[in-house]
Amino acid sequence: MANKNLNKAKEAKKDEFYTQLEDINNELRHYREHFRGKTVLCNCDDPRVSNFFTYFAYNFEFLGLKKLITTCYKNQNMDLFSQNESEQAVYLVYEGDKNGDHIPNAEEIGVMPLKGDGDFRSKECIELLKEADIVVTNPPFSLFREYVAQLIEYEKKFLIIGHQNAIKYKEIFPLIQQNKLWLGYGFKGGAGHFISHYEDTATAGDHREGMIRVSGVTWFTNLEIKKRHENLILYKHYTPEEYPKFENFDAININRTEDIPCDYNGVMGVPITFMDKYNPEQFEILGVGIAGLGLAAGVKPYKPEHKKYRKEIQKRGAVDGDLYMMNGKEVVVPYSRILIQRKK
Ligand SMILES: C[S@@+](CC[C@H](N)C(=O)[O-])C[C@H]1O[C@@H](n2cnc3c(N)ncnc32)[C@H](O)[C@@H]1O
């Protein structure tokens, strides 16, 4: 259900939902050593309302930061949910506590006008990006591909929030394969609550006042973390019965990451959630199979070279093709699968 929220938000470019301080804290505590002496940029953040600004301003001395820059997109309105009506934006520079009260005061924070609307792609924002060592924010989901492309182009370190579906984007997946980007620690239960006015479709038990629940959100980073070097402990053994092969690809299907057999050396198709446990010293990522192109049980299987489906895959921005299995005469299409192989 909550995924529907995100899809709707993407379609309508509803990017106005805000990260809670608690979620920022929970992730950032794993990265402290990276920030000493560094300039941090939050470039999708109205400093007057963003918890990213709050986090870095209040932890400035603790982290040993050199400089904090935040830029605000379009609106100059203090209302958290204003509709970006004003074209002129501001940026803010904080260089730490000067008067010894350990609190970022108004007179210590330099608020400067930007010439344009504060779009992260604008020339003046790119100048600020060049100055930064690490970029940390929750960027607009509707511009996620462009946002990441820019970080990579300018060779920045980053820690940003996005949706796990982005793993399958043709612009993002190769970066994961090349070890230029990986997943951070993530949100509890794989879902986040964001401060928002958008309608929440979460069930009563999951609903929080003034927030939307988005499942599948996660953190993307290229900063080193311990987790990425921890081996996944595997205990199951391979049997052909339990791990059927795909019909159109020489790989076995695995429905749950914890069921990866410890003794299979060929290619394995694992759920997207495997990425949370990925250790590049343990496994190699070979590709991704995208499910959900409308193939249902009993429908004639498509050939990967079939033009219509190829086009559809490209349109969706997905990599590689669909994978399917046969159960008697029935075609079974699993969810999307990451294709991995154990490292020798
Ligand atoms: C998902 S919200 C997150 C806001 C804030 N970073 C936070 O986490 O609380 C994304 C923000 O990006 C802003 N935004 C949208 N398009 C932008 C652009 N082209 N350049 C910079 N910011 C943009 C939106 O106004 C919105 O406030």
Ligand as a Chemical Component Dictionary entry (heavy atoms), coordinates in Angstrom:
data_LIG
# 
_chem_comp.id                   LIG 
_chem_comp.type                 NON-POLYMER 
_chem_comp.pdbx_formal_charge   0 
_chem_comp.three_letter_code    LIG 
# 
loop_
_chem_comp_atom.comp_id 
_chem_comp_atom.atom_id 
_chem_comp_atom.alt_atom_id 
_chem_comp_atom.type_symbol 
_chem_comp_atom.charge 
_chem_comp_atom.model_Cartn_x 
_chem_comp_atom.model_Cartn_y 
_chem_comp_atom.model_Cartn_z 
_chem_comp_atom.pdbx_ordinal 
LIG C1  C1  C 0  11.836 14.386 -0.306 1  
LIG S1  S1  S 1  11.975 16.132 0.051  2  
LIG C2  C2  C 0  13.119 16.099 1.362  3  
LIG C3  C3  C 0  13.386 17.418 1.966  4  
LIG C4  C4  C 0  14.552 17.425 2.947  5  
LIG N1  N1  N 0  15.784 17.054 2.259  6  
LIG C5  C5  C 0  14.291 16.466 4.069  7  
LIG O1  O1  O 0  14.773 15.336 3.992  8  
LIG O2  O2  O -1 13.573 16.812 4.996  9  
LIG C6  C6  C 0  12.878 16.679 -1.352 10 
LIG C7  C7  C 0  13.073 18.179 -1.412 11 
LIG O3  O3  O 0  13.749 18.526 -2.623 12 
LIG C8  C8  C 0  13.250 19.750 -3.101 13 
LIG N2  N2  N 0  13.477 19.798 -4.546 14 
LIG C9  C9  C 0  12.656 19.445 -5.560 15 
LIG N3  N3  N 0  13.236 19.659 -6.739 16 
LIG C10 C10 C 0  14.474 20.161 -6.476 17 
LIG C11 C11 C 0  15.542 20.594 -7.286 18 
LIG N4  N4  N 0  15.458 20.546 -8.611 19 
LIG N5  N5  N 0  16.653 21.059 -6.683 20 
LIG C12 C12 C 0  16.757 21.102 -5.334 21 
LIG N6  N6  N 0  15.770 20.703 -4.513 22 
LIG C13 C13 C 0  14.638 20.245 -5.082 23 
LIG C14 C14 C 0  11.782 19.716 -2.743 24 
LIG O4  O4  O 0  11.270 21.026 -2.657 25 
LIG C15 C15 C 0  11.794 18.975 -1.398 26 
LIG O5  O5  O 0  11.806 19.864 -0.328 27 
# 
loop_
_chem_comp_bond.comp_id 
_chem_comp_bond.atom_id_1 
_chem_comp_bond.atom_id_2 
_chem_comp_bond.value_order 
_chem_comp_bond.pdbx_ordinal 
LIG C1  S1  SING 1  
LIG S1  C2  SING 2  
LIG S1  C6  SING 3  
LIG C2  C3  SING 4  
LIG C3  C4  SING 5  
LIG C4  N1  SING 6  
LIG C4  C5  SING 7  
LIG C5  O1  DOUB 8  
LIG C5  O2  SING 9  
LIG C6  C7  SING 10 
LIG C7  O3  SING 11 
LIG C7  C15 SING 12 
LIG O3  C8  SING 13 
LIG C8  N2  SING 14 
LIG C8  C14 SING 15 
LIG N2  C9  SING 16 
LIG N2  C13 SING 17 
LIG C9  N3  DOUB 18 
LIG N3  C10 SING 19 
LIG C10 C11 SING 20 
LIG C10 C13 DOUB 21 
LIG C11 N4  SING 22 
LIG C11 N5  DOUB 23 
LIG N5  C12 SING 24 
LIG C12 N6  DOUB 25 
LIG N6  C13 SING 26 
LIG C14 O4  SING 27 
LIG C14 C15 SING 28 
LIG C15 O5  SING 29 
# 
